[in-house]
C-alpha cells in the first residue's frame, strides 16, 4: 500500500514537469502529461492568481507555450523576456506564457507555430529533426566540451545556420536557450565508469542517437514515455534513466533513484521559436524590441539554469543522494564508437566535423 501511495504522489508530481524527457509523439523531447487547456481567463488576457499573462495594457500579445512547470528554467527565462519586452516596447508588446503543456506537446506546438495558429513556443530540440534533419547532430555524445563551447557554436555560424533552416517550416528560430547536460541515475549502485553500466536497463528518450550511444556503452537502452518512467523504475522494468539535473531534481526523480552520475553525456539546448508570419507583421521598432528582449532573456536563462543546477545538486545531496563525479575522458572514449556510425544514423558528417573543429 505504501508503494502504491508513493507511486500516485509521484505521478502527480510529474504532471507538466520538465521537458527533455520524451514520449511517443514524434520521437522527441515532448511531454503530454499535462492537460491541454487555455482557459477563458487566459484567453481574455485578464490577470488572475496563478496565471502567467503579461501586462493588461499591452496591445500586442504573443502567446508562448512550453511543456515545463511554472518553476522550471524554461519559464523563468520566458518571464524575464516578458518583462523586458514590455519595457523595450514601452508597454505595447507582451508575452502570455502557457506552461505545463497547456498548448500541447512540443511537436504539436512546433507545428502550430509553423502554421501561424500559435505565435511562439520554447521547446527542446527533441522533435525538431522530424522537420529539419540537421538538428539531429546536436544529439551526439560529447559533441560539446562544456557550456561555453556549446554557446560559442550555437550562437555562432553553425547555430545561425540551423535556426535559418526552420524557415522551411514557416518558423523563425529566435535562439538557442538552455536545457542542460544529461546525467544518468539509478537505484542499484554507484556508476563511475562505462563498465558499471553494462547489463543495466537505462530508460532513454525515443531518440536513435541516444539509444545507439547507451547500447555502445554496454547498457540496454529502453525507450519509454516520460509519463511511464516512475512506475517502470519502481517495478524494476528499467534500472535507471538519464536527464538534465534540472529535471532530475525538480521532478524528484531522486526520490526513487539514489545514485546520480555526472557524466554530461549529451548537451541539450532548447529553441525559442516564433511564427514567421507573426514576426514579419512587426514594425521595425517592434522587431528591435523583440530581438533585444529575446537576446537578453536568453543570457539570463542560461545563467539561471547554471545557478539552479548547483543548488539542485546540493539539495539532492542533502536528501541523501550519492552524486558521483566521473572521469569524463573515459566516458568520451567509450562513446566515440557512435561517431563511426554517422552514415547509418544519417547524420551530417560535415556539420559534425565543423562543430568538433570549433573547440
Helices and strands as residue ranges (DSSP letters): H 2-14, H 40-44, E 60-65, H 73-88, E 93-98, H 106-115, E 120-124, G 128-130, G 133-139, H 147-154, H 157-164, G 165-169, E 171-186, G 194-197, E 201-204, H 208-216, E 220-223, G 226-228, H 229-235, E 240-244, H 245-250, G 253-255, E 259-262, E 267-275, H 276-280, H 284-318, E 322-325, H 328-335, G 336-341, H 349-356
